[in-house]
Amino acid sequence: MERTASIQIFPVSGFPEIRPGDDLAALLLKALAGQNLALQPGDVLVVAQKVVSKAEGSRVALAQVRPSRLARDWADRWGRDPRLVEIVLRESRRIIRMASGVIISETRHGFVCANAGVDLSNSGDPAGEMAILLPEDPDRSAGELREALFATCPGLGVIIADSFGRPWRVGQTQVALGVAGLPALADYRGLPDAQGYLLSVTEIAVADQLACAADLVCGKTSGVPVTLIRGYLHPDGAASSATDGAGGRALIRQKEKDLFR
């Protein structure tokens, strides 16, 4: 397939505050119609993790949390809310490091991130007393949203995205937590580069790249939770990788190959 010369990125606005049980697919179609946009085969929707978590009810009111001794001690030492610390500990499969007021943990999904992905920002609660958790199964969430939109657009890709820090770099960037309808990786291993050198380790996290591209038009303070990317094609020559179909799980580095664990 000949590659397209460019892609288009459309921020999709016009969403209400998302509540548990809301129909994201219906709200998305209404928002697209309000901008005179219609889904086309090959489009990729990048959806902010928080709207998915809110719709699925993945949230905890701080008032309902009784902190453990560990949470209280850590919070006292670093000036944190012990209730929030307790939620982070509960959402963690394993603590990687606790230092300088920061908790790096491995979530039940296998993600390694700060505070197990628990966040108070953009929670819909002006008092900041509602913690938003990661979706229980981001790949399932992406698949269910894609299935709900299948009749409207069979060739659709869906990415559930969130902001993570990176061990080698300063600043946060977007990552694909859940992926459906497109490969998360482009595998160049065994292919020659432009000079004929055979590549041996190169796998490109294309789902993460699309998530980052989407964030360029959404940002963190604009209240735009969905982006439509049009014109993306899987890289020429690259395989979808042996993990194609595994969704966002394909992007989690195996523990034995992770130098930070």
C-alpha positions as CSV (number, residue, x, y, z in Angstrom):
1,M,0.0,0.0,0.0
2,E,1.4,3.4,-0.9
3,R,2.0,5.6,2.1
4,T,0.0,8.8,2.6
5,A,2.0,12.0,2.6
6,S,0.4,13.4,5.7
7,I,-2.0,12.8,8.5
8,Q,-4.8,15.0,9.9
9,I,-5.5,15.4,13.6
10,F,-8.8,16.7,14.8
11,P,-9.6,17.5,18.4
12,V,-13.1,16.4,19.3
13,S,-14.8,18.7,21.8
14,G,-18.3,19.1,23.1
15,F,-18.4,16.4,25.7
16,P,-20.3,16.8,29.0
17,E,-18.7,15.9,32.3
18,I,-18.5,12.1,32.1
19,R,-20.3,10.1,34.8
20,P,-20.3,6.4,35.6
21,G,-22.5,4.5,33.2
22,D,-22.4,7.1,30.4
23,D,-22.4,5.8,26.9
24,L,-19.1,7.0,25.5
25,A,-19.8,5.8,21.9
26,A,-23.1,7.8,21.8
27,L,-21.4,10.9,23.3
28,L,-18.6,10.6,20.8
29,L,-20.8,10.3,17.8
30,K,-22.8,13.3,19.0
31,A,-19.6,15.3,19.5
32,L,-18.3,14.4,16.0
33,A,-21.6,15.4,14.4
34,G,-21.4,18.7,16.2
35,Q,-18.1,19.4,14.4
36,N,-19.4,18.0,11.1
37,L,-17.0,15.1,11.3
38,A,-17.9,11.5,10.3
39,L,-15.8,8.5,11.0
40,Q,-14.0,6.9,8.0
41,P,-12.3,3.5,7.6
42,G,-8.7,3.8,8.8
43,D,-9.4,6.5,11.3
44,V,-7.9,6.2,14.7
45,L,-9.6,7.6,17.8
46,V,-7.3,8.5,20.7
47,V,-9.4,8.7,23.9
48,A,-8.1,10.1,27.2
49,Q,-8.0,7.4,29.9
50,K,-9.9,9.6,32.4
51,V,-13.1,9.7,30.5
52,V,-13.0,5.9,30.1
53,S,-12.3,5.5,33.8
54,K,-15.1,7.8,34.7
55,A,-17.6,6.1,32.5
56,E,-16.6,2.7,33.9
57,G,-16.7,3.9,37.5
58,S,-13.0,3.5,38.1
59,R,-12.8,6.0,40.9
60,V,-12.6,6.2,44.6
61,A,-13.9,9.0,47.0
62,L,-11.1,9.9,49.4
63,A,-13.7,10.1,52.2
64,Q,-14.2,6.3,51.9
65,V,-10.5,5.4,52.4
66,R,-9.0,4.4,55.7
67,P,-5.2,4.8,55.4
68,S,-2.9,2.0,56.6
69,R,0.0,2.7,58.9
70,L,2.5,2.7,56.0
71,A,0.3,5.2,54.1
72,R,0.1,7.5,57.1
73,D,3.8,7.3,57.8
74,W,4.8,8.0,54.2
75,A,2.2,10.9,53.9
76,D,3.5,12.5,57.2
77,R,7.1,12.3,56.0
78,W,6.4,13.9,52.6
79,G,3.4,16.1,53.1
80,R,1.0,13.9,51.1
81,D,-2.6,13.0,51.7
82,P,-2.6,9.6,53.4
83,R,-5.8,8.6,51.8
84,L,-4.4,9.1,48.3
85,V,-1.2,7.2,49.3
86,E,-3.4,4.3,50.5
87,I,-5.2,4.2,47.2
88,V,-1.8,4.1,45.3
89,L,-0.6,1.2,47.5
90,R,-3.9,-0.7,46.9
91,E,-3.6,-0.2,43.1
92,S,0.0,-1.4,43.0
93,R,1.0,-5.0,42.3
94,R,4.5,-4.2,43.4
95,I,6.3,-1.1,44.7
96,I,9.4,-0.4,42.6
97,R,10.6,2.6,44.6
98,M,9.4,5.0,47.2
99,A,11.7,8.1,47.5
100,S,11.6,11.9,47.7
101,G,7.8,11.8,48.0
102,V,7.3,9.8,44.8
103,I,6.0,6.2,44.6
104,I,7.0,4.3,41.5
105,S,5.0,1.1,41.3
106,E,3.9,-1.7,39.0
107,T,0.1,-1.8,38.5
108,R,-2.0,-4.9,38.3
109,H,-1.9,-4.4,34.5
110,G,1.9,-4.5,34.4
111,F,2.4,-0.8,33.8
112,V,5.3,0.8,35.7
113,C,4.5,4.4,36.5
114,A,4.2,7.1,39.2
115,N,1.5,6.6,41.8
116,A,0.0,3.6,40.0
117,G,-1.7,6.0,37.6
118,V,-4.0,7.4,40.4
119,D,-4.8,11.0,39.8
120,L,-7.0,13.8,41.3
121,S,-6.8,16.2,38.4
122,N,-9.7,16.5,35.9
123,S,-11.7,14.2,38.2
124,G,-15.0,16.2,37.8
125,D,-14.9,17.0,41.6
126,P,-14.1,20.7,42.2
127,A,-13.1,19.8,45.8
128,G,-10.5,17.4,44.6
129,E,-11.8,14.6,46.8
130,M,-12.3,12.0,44.0
131,A,-9.4,9.9,42.8
132,I,-9.5,8.5,39.3
133,L,-8.0,5.1,38.7
134,L,-6.8,3.4,35.6
135,P,-9.4,1.3,33.7
136,E,-9.6,-2.2,35.0
137,D,-8.6,-3.6,31.5
138,P,-7.6,-0.8,29.0
139,D,-7.4,-3.2,26.0
140,R,-10.9,-4.4,26.8
141,S,-12.1,-0.8,27.1
142,A,-10.6,0.0,23.7
143,G,-12.2,-3.1,22.2
144,E,-15.6,-2.4,23.6
145,L,-15.6,1.2,22.3
146,R,-14.5,0.0,18.9
147,E,-17.2,-2.6,18.9
148,A,-19.8,-0.1,19.8
149,L,-18.8,2.1,16.8
150,F,-18.3,-0.9,14.4
151,A,-21.6,-0.4,12.6
152,T,-20.7,3.2,12.0
153,C,-17.1,2.6,11.0
154,P,-15.8,-1.0,10.7
155,G,-12.2,-0.1,9.9
156,L,-11.7,2.0,13.1
157,G,-8.7,1.9,15.5
158,V,-9.1,3.0,19.1
159,I,-6.3,3.9,21.6
160,I,-6.8,4.6,25.3
161,A,-4.0,7.0,26.3
162,D,-2.6,8.4,29.5
163,S,0.4,10.5,30.5
164,F,3.5,8.7,31.9
165,G,6.9,9.8,32.9
166,R,10.0,8.2,31.4
167,P,13.1,7.0,33.3
168,W,15.6,8.4,30.7
169,R,13.9,11.7,30.1
170,V,12.5,14.7,31.9
171,G,8.8,15.4,31.4
172,Q,5.7,13.4,30.7
173,T,4.5,12.1,27.4
174,Q,1.5,10.1,26.2
175,V,1.4,6.3,26.2
176,A,-1.1,3.9,24.8
177,L,-2.6,1.9,27.6
178,G,-5.3,0.1,25.5
179,V,-5.3,-0.6,21.8
180,A,-7.8,-2.1,19.5
181,G,-8.1,-2.3,15.7
182,L,-4.5,-1.5,14.9
183,P,-1.0,-2.9,15.7
184,A,0.6,-1.3,18.7
185,L,4.1,-2.0,17.3
186,A,5.9,-1.9,14.0
187,D,8.6,-4.5,13.9
188,Y,11.6,-3.8,11.7
189,R,13.8,-6.6,12.9
190,G,15.4,-8.5,10.1
191,L,14.7,-5.7,7.6
192,P,17.5,-3.7,5.9
193,D,17.9,0.0,6.6
194,A,18.5,2.6,3.8
195,Q,22.2,1.4,3.6
196,G,21.4,-2.3,3.6
197,Y,22.3,-2.9,7.3
198,L,20.0,-5.5,8.8
199,L,18.1,-4.2,11.8
200,S,18.1,-6.5,14.8
201,V,16.3,-4.8,17.7
202,T,14.1,-2.0,16.1
203,E,10.5,-2.1,17.1
204,I,8.6,1.2,17.0
205,A,5.8,1.9,19.4
206,V,3.4,3.4,16.8
207,A,0.5,3.4,19.2
208,D,2.4,5.6,21.6
209,Q,3.4,7.8,18.8
210,L,-0.2,8.3,17.7
211,A,-1.1,9.0,21.4
212,C,1.5,11.7,21.5
213,A,0.4,13.2,18.2
214,A,-3.1,13.4,19.6
215,D,-2.0,15.2,22.7
216,L,-0.5,18.0,20.6
217,V,-4.0,19.2,19.8
218,C,-5.7,18.2,23.0
219,G,-3.4,19.3,25.8
220,K,-4.0,19.0,29.5
221,T,-6.2,22.0,30.3
222,S,-8.4,22.4,27.2
223,G,-11.0,19.8,28.2
224,V,-10.8,17.9,24.9
225,P,-10.8,14.2,25.7
226,V,-10.8,12.6,22.3
227,T,-8.8,13.1,19.1
228,L,-9.5,11.8,15.6
229,I,-6.4,10.9,13.5
230,R,-6.9,10.4,9.8
231,G,-4.5,9.2,7.2
232,Y,-2.3,7.0,9.3
233,L,-1.0,3.8,7.6
234,H,1.2,1.1,9.2
235,P,4.8,1.8,8.2
236,D,5.8,0.3,4.8
237,G,7.7,-2.9,5.1
238,A,7.3,-3.2,8.8
239,A,5.6,-6.2,10.2
240,S,2.9,-5.8,12.9
241,S,5.1,-7.8,15.2
242,A,4.4,-11.2,16.7
243,T,2.3,-9.5,19.4
244,D,-0.2,-8.0,17.0
245,G,-3.6,-8.4,18.4
246,A,-2.3,-8.2,22.0
247,G,-3.3,-4.6,22.2
248,G,-1.5,-2.2,24.6
249,R,-0.1,-5.2,26.5
250,A,2.4,-5.6,23.6
251,L,4.0,-2.4,24.7
252,I,4.8,-3.6,28.3
253,R,8.5,-4.6,28.5
254,Q,9.0,-8.0,30.0
255,K,10.3,-7.9,33.5
256,E,13.5,-9.9,32.7
257,K,14.3,-7.3,30.0
258,D,13.5,-4.2,32.1
259,L,16.7,-2.7,33.6
260,F,14.6,-0.5,35.9
261,R,13.0,-3.5,37.7
